[in-house]
Amino acid sequence: MPLVALAATPPPHKNPDDYAIVVGINDYRPGIPTLRGAVNDCALFCRWLVEPTMGGLNPANVTQFVSAAMPPEPVRNHVEDFLVKFFRRANLEGWTGGRRLYLFFAGHGLSKPPPNQKDCGLVMADAWPELLRGLLGAVAADAMRLTQLFKEVMLVMDCCAEVSGPAELLCTLPSYGDVTLPTQGPFLHIHAAAANSTTAEKLLPDPLDSSRPDIWQGVLTNSLLHGLVGAADASGNVTVRSLKRFIEAAAVGTPRIEFDDGKPPKPMMFGRSMGVPVKVSLSNGSARFQVRDGLDFSIALPAQAAPATITLKPGLWLFDTLDAVGVLRSSQPVSVGAGGNDVVL
């Protein structure tokens, strides 16, 4: 089984009761094109999950599958078996559940024909062109919500829905939950593309560390990770709503993003915004620069020399240039977005 163990990190962990199942498939049988970015997408998302200042998970709670050419793995029952382990743990050990479950699937995708075209599936590694075996991500996520073993469930499917052919799209988890219960908890479902649409993988900068080399990755995963560290609301928090707005505003095709804050409402939170990098240089003979809020013009960063790399949350900022004695020379509004900016003053 292509199961990847993550390196341990010392406790305490910020979110010790969070769990994740992460699946990336690059390699398929002949006749199905090989991908270059799905396995990288998994590694990137796992880095965010276990980074103490980001997701804050215990690496022992993260199950990562990546594709292996021979035999073709992972297959659907690998994922389903790990989901069943949560039920077994509750039944046999008295486990009372966790805070949040992350389900992250990257690879080829396909959808059911109308009227069920919203059901997107990850094409598993043991698929043939004549039999496209797939895992229905939303069905798996909804099944986990119904169990109420987790207070929140987040699903990410960075897979297109353009693959066509004889399909077997399933999720064979039994109905463990009670559908009559009124509270099922908040959820977030992110699908890379609508039915019969394409999502891209590109050679892009590392979304968590711009000093690293560019790598092949899904454009949705890239935008998602930028959003998880930088898509702040007015209070500086990354929430399900600010993340949705951030991804939909980025050039990542036509993602379908659905969420529910639960009853009573309890919005999903992803921590404080860490901001995005902005590289600043001076070209007009100025000695220093300062940054002001673009709305109320209050000083956000005091005067400093350039070139410099600063960190700002997405939004409108006013960059001032100053002479050697601190006299204002010019002001330039800058809209900071995904991935940061290069600003020349």
C-alpha positions in Angstrom: 0.0 0.0 0.0 1.5 3.4 -1.0 1.1 4.8 2.5 3.4 7.7 3.4 4.3 8.3 7.0 5.0 11.9 8.1 7.8 12.9 10.3 6.8 13.4 14.0 6.7 16.9 15.5 7.0 17.5 19.2 3.9 18.3 21.3 2.0 20.2 22.2 0.0 20.3 18.9 -2.4 23.2 18.3 -5.1 21.0 17.1 -4.4 17.5 18.5 -8.0 16.3 17.8 -7.9 17.0 14.1 -7.5 14.2 11.5 -6.8 14.0 7.8 -6.8 11.6 4.9 -4.8 12.9 2.0 -4.7 11.1 -1.4 -2.7 12.0 -4.5 -2.6 10.0 -7.7 -0.2 10.8 -10.6 0.2 7.3 -12.1 -2.5 5.4 -13.9 -2.8 2.4 -16.1 -1.9 2.8 -19.8 -4.6 4.8 -21.6 -5.1 7.3 -18.8 -2.7 10.3 -18.9 0.0 10.6 -16.2 -0.2 13.7 -14.0 2.7 15.7 -12.6 1.2 17.7 -9.7 -1.2 15.5 -7.7 1.4 13.9 -5.4 3.0 17.3 -4.9 -0.4 18.7 -4.0 -0.6 16.1 -1.2 2.9 17.0 0.1 2.0 20.7 0.1 -1.3 20.2 1.9 0.3 17.9 4.5 3.0 20.6 5.2 0.2 23.0 6.0 -1.6 20.5 8.1 1.3 19.6 10.4 3.1 23.0 10.5 2.6 24.2 14.1 1.8 27.8 13.1 -0.7 26.6 10.4 -2.9 23.5 10.6 -1.2 22.4 13.9 -2.1 18.7 13.5 -0.3 15.8 15.1 1.4 14.1 12.1 0.3 10.7 13.6 -3.3 11.8 12.8 -2.5 12.4 9.0 -2.9 9.4 6.6 -1.3 10.1 3.3 -1.6 7.9 0.2 0.3 8.5 -3.0 0.2 6.6 -6.3 2.5 3.7 -7.1 2.7 2.5 -10.7 2.9 -1.3 -10.0 0.7 -2.5 -8.6 -1.7 0.4 -9.4 -2.5 1.9 -6.0 -4.2 3.5 -4.0 -7.6 1.9 -4.7 -10.9 2.9 -3.3 -11.0 0.5 -0.4 -7.7 1.8 1.0 -9.5 5.1 1.7 -12.7 3.5 2.8 -10.9 1.2 5.2 -9.2 4.1 6.9 -12.5 5.9 7.3 -14.0 2.7 8.8 -11.2 2.7 11.4 -12.8 5.8 13.0 -16.0 3.8 13.6 -14.1 0.8 14.9 -12.2 3.0 17.3 -15.4 4.5 18.6 -17.1 1.1 19.0 -14.2 -0.9 20.4 -12.2 1.7 22.3 -14.9 4.2 23.4 -13.3 7.0 21.4 -15.6 10.0 21.5 -14.5 11.6 18.2 -12.4 14.5 17.0 -12.7 18.2 16.2 -12.2 18.3 12.4 -11.7 15.8 9.6 -9.9 16.9 6.4 -10.4 14.9 3.2 -8.0 15.9 0.4 -8.1 14.2 -3.0 -5.9 15.1 -6.0 -5.8 13.4 -9.4 -8.0 12.8 -12.4 -11.7 13.3 -11.8 -15.0 12.5 -13.4 -18.7 13.2 -12.7 -21.9 11.3 -13.0 -24.2 12.1 -16.0 -27.1 14.5 -15.4 -29.0 15.0 -13.2 -26.3 13.8 -10.8 -23.4 15.7 -12.4 -22.5 17.5 -9.1 -21.2 14.2 -7.7 -17.5 14.4 -8.6 -15.3 11.4 -8.1 -11.5 10.9 -7.8 -10.3 8.4 -10.4 -8.5 5.7 -8.5 -5.2 4.2 -9.6 -6.7 0.8 -10.5 -9.0 2.4 -13.1 -8.9 1.3 -16.8 -10.0 3.5 -19.7 -12.8 1.0 -20.1 -13.7 1.0 -16.4 -13.1 4.3 -14.6 -13.3 3.4 -10.9 -13.8 6.4 -8.8 -14.4 7.5 -5.2 -17.2 10.0 -4.6 -15.6 12.5 -2.3 -18.8 14.3 -1.3 -20.5 11.1 -0.4 -17.6 10.1 1.8 -17.6 13.5 3.5 -21.4 13.5 4.1 -21.2 10.0 5.5 -18.6 11.2 8.0 -20.7 14.2 8.9 -23.7 12.0 9.7 -21.7 9.9 12.2 -21.1 13.1 14.3 -17.7 11.6 15.2 -16.3 14.9 14.0 -17.6 18.4 14.8 -16.5 19.7 11.3 -15.6 18.1 8.0 -13.6 19.8 5.2 -13.4 18.2 1.7 -11.0 19.3 -1.0 -11.1 17.7 -4.5 -8.4 19.1 -6.7 -9.5 17.0 -9.7 -11.2 17.9 -12.9 -14.5 16.5 -14.1 -13.6 16.2 -17.7 -12.6 12.5 -17.9 -15.3 10.5 -19.7 -15.9 6.8 -20.3 -17.6 3.8 -18.6 -17.6 4.8 -14.9 -18.1 3.1 -11.6 -18.4 5.9 -9.1 -19.0 4.7 -5.6 -18.5 5.2 -1.9 -19.5 2.0 -0.1 -19.4 3.3 3.5 -22.5 2.1 5.4 -24.9 4.7 6.8 -23.5 4.8 10.3 -25.2 8.0 11.2 -28.7 8.9 12.2 -30.2 11.1 9.5 -33.0 12.2 11.8 -30.6 14.0 14.2 -31.0 17.8 13.8 -27.3 18.8 14.1 -24.7 17.6 11.6 -22.0 20.2 12.2 -20.3 22.7 9.8 -18.8 21.5 6.6 -16.8 22.9 3.6 -16.7 21.2 0.2 -14.3 22.6 -2.4 -14.4 21.1 -5.9 -11.8 22.2 -8.5 -14.1 22.2 -11.5 -17.7 21.8 -12.5 -18.9 18.9 -14.7 -17.2 18.7 -18.1 -14.7 21.3 -17.1 -10.9 21.2 -16.8 -8.7 22.3 -13.9 -5.0 22.8 -14.6 -1.8 21.8 -13.0 1.1 24.2 -13.6 4.7 24.8 -12.6 4.2 27.3 -9.8 6.1 28.8 -6.8 5.8 27.0 -3.5 2.7 28.6 -1.9 4.1 28.1 1.6 7.7 29.1 1.1 8.6 31.3 -1.9 12.3 30.6 -1.4 11.9 27.0 -2.5 12.0 26.0 -6.2 8.9 26.0 -8.4 7.1 22.7 -8.5 4.2 21.2 -10.5 0.9 21.6 -8.6 -2.8 22.0 -9.0 -3.9 25.6 -9.4 -6.7 25.0 -6.9 -4.3 23.6 -4.3 -1.9 26.6 -4.9 -4.8 29.1 -4.4 -6.2 27.1 -1.4 -2.9 27.2 0.5 -2.3 30.9 -0.3 -5.8 31.5 1.1 -5.3 29.3 4.2 -2.4 31.5 5.3 -3.5 34.9 3.9 -7.2 35.2 3.2 -8.1 37.2 6.2 -11.5 38.7 7.1 -11.8 42.2 8.6 -10.7 40.8 12.0 -7.6 39.2 10.6 -8.9 35.6 10.8 -9.1 33.1 8.0 -12.7 31.8 8.0 -14.7 29.6 5.7 -16.3 32.7 4.1 -13.0 34.6 3.6 -11.4 31.5 2.1 -14.3 31.0 -0.3 -14.1 34.6 -1.5 -10.4 34.3 -1.9 -10.5 31.2 -4.0 -13.4 32.3 -6.2 -11.5 35.6 -6.9 -8.4 33.7 -8.1 -7.9 32.5 -11.6 -8.5 28.8 -10.8 -11.2 27.9 -13.3 -14.7 27.5 -12.0 -14.4 26.0 -8.5 -17.6 24.9 -6.7 -17.5 25.8 -3.1 -20.2 24.8 -0.7 -20.4 25.3 3.1 -22.8 25.2 6.0 -22.1 26.9 9.4 -24.2 24.3 11.2 -27.1 24.8 13.6 -26.5 26.8 15.7 -24.1 28.6 13.4 -20.4 28.0 14.2 -18.2 29.2 11.3 -15.2 27.1 10.5 -11.9 28.9 11.4 -8.4 28.3 10.1 -6.4 30.6 12.3 -5.0 34.1 12.0 -3.8 35.3 8.6 0.0 35.0 8.2 -0.2 37.5 5.3 1.4 37.3 1.9 4.9 38.4 0.9 5.4 41.8 -0.8 8.8 42.7 -2.3 9.5 46.4 -2.1 12.3 48.3 -4.0 12.9 52.0 -4.5 13.7 53.6 -7.8 13.2 57.4 -7.5 16.0 58.3 -5.1 13.9 57.9 -2.0 15.7 56.7 1.2 12.9 54.7 2.9 9.2 53.7 2.6 6.3 53.2 4.9 2.9 51.4 4.5 -0.5 52.8 5.5 -3.9 51.1 5.6 -5.6 51.8 2.3 -9.0 52.6 4.0 -8.2 54.7 7.1 -4.6 55.7 6.2 -3.2 54.7 9.6 0.4 53.6 9.5 0.7 49.8 9.4 4.5 49.5 9.0 6.8 52.3 10.0 9.5 53.7 7.8 12.3 51.3 6.7 14.9 50.9 4.0 14.5 48.9 0.8 14.9 46.5 -0.9 12.8 44.6 1.6 10.3 41.8 1.8 7.3 42.5 4.1 4.2 40.6 4.9 0.7 42.0 4.5 -2.8 40.5 4.4 -4.7 40.8 1.1 -6.3 44.2 0.6 -5.6 47.8 -0.3 -2.5 49.5 1.1 -0.9 52.8 0.6 2.9 52.8 0.1 4.7 56.1 0.9 8.3 57.0 -0.1 10.3 59.2 2.2 13.5 61.2 1.8 16.5 61.1 4.2 14.9 63.4 6.8 11.5 61.7 6.7 9.6 64.0 4.3 6.9 62.3 2.3 7.8 62.3 -1.4 5.1 60.1 -3.1 2.2 57.8 -2.3 1.1 54.8 -4.3 -1.9 52.6 -3.7 -1.3 48.8 -4.0 -3.9 46.0 -4.0 -2.2 43.0 -2.4 -3.6 39.7 -3.7 -2.8 36.0 -3.9 0.8 35.2 -4.0 2.0 38.7 -3.0 3.3 41.5 -5.1 6.5 43.1 -6.4 6.2 46.9 -5.7 8.6 49.4 -7.2 8.3 52.9 -5.7 
